[in-house]
């Protein structure tokens, strides 16, 4: 299978350089690396002159959208498989692409074809124990095939997939309409719901590993989860009637037990405070239409989204 990689970038740094370097040494070769770069003034072409398979397209900050920018990148591809990544996700080894490709050979329990495969995110060395556990909670060591029949058992996790590292069969992606062109967040989960409702399967490939984690402050978690709540409010066709709170409570309980086993008692208060900020942000985001527009913009992590909304 031919493979292209699509990466939205904004002020790319050292992690982006490591990402590009690792993509050059994959066991399964990458045809093109298609970068949708926000703001040309932040792009230093001399830093990337050694990458012959790099194709860069510049957009302005006002043009960026989580869905539309990735659709643009995939539109420049003619490969059978397109892998979406973020500019701070570093392949953990040389088998990332081959492990993603392998996921397409799997089938659902009723023979459903896999048209989307997402990888496992590992915590970086500099993150907290709580963040390390969160990564293992959301990205366990066991691979899994998901179909729409898992909805009753798995709830919101059925639609979980992440464009930090996610591969798509390009023809199926186009046939299903691609990502929604206008969304503040969650373009990957919204598309995953279309995949499953159309009778296809999604594979989680635990062997396809990238190093990707964040050390958000409680306030940053608030902003991020506010945008998460907005996306769920804007897409009741996906999220209505499927609770996210239960999964969040389960994560808090299990993280607390994990920190106690690790004797990292000093991290427990910070984790609980951060969880409270997440919950407040999420709930306010879900009810953003009841809030003044100026307050909504200040609460959001993606403030330029609201500038575009006003226009």
Secondary structure, 3 states (H helix, E strand, C coil): CCEEEEEEEECCCHHHHHHHHHHHCCCCCCCEEEEEEECHHHCCHHHHCCCCCEEEEEECHHHCCCCHHHHHHHHCCCCCEEEEEECCCEECCCCHHHHHHHHCCCECCCCCEEEEEEEEEECCCCCCHHHHHHHHHHCCCCCEEECHHHHHHHHHHHHCCCCCEEEEEHHHHHHCCCCCCCCCCCHHHHHHHHHHHCCCEEEEEEEEEEECCCCCCHHHHHHHHHHHHHHHHHCHHHHCCCCCHHHHHHHHHHHHHHHHHCCCHHHHHHHHHHHHHHHHHHHHHHCHHHCCHHHHHHHCCCHHHHHHHHC
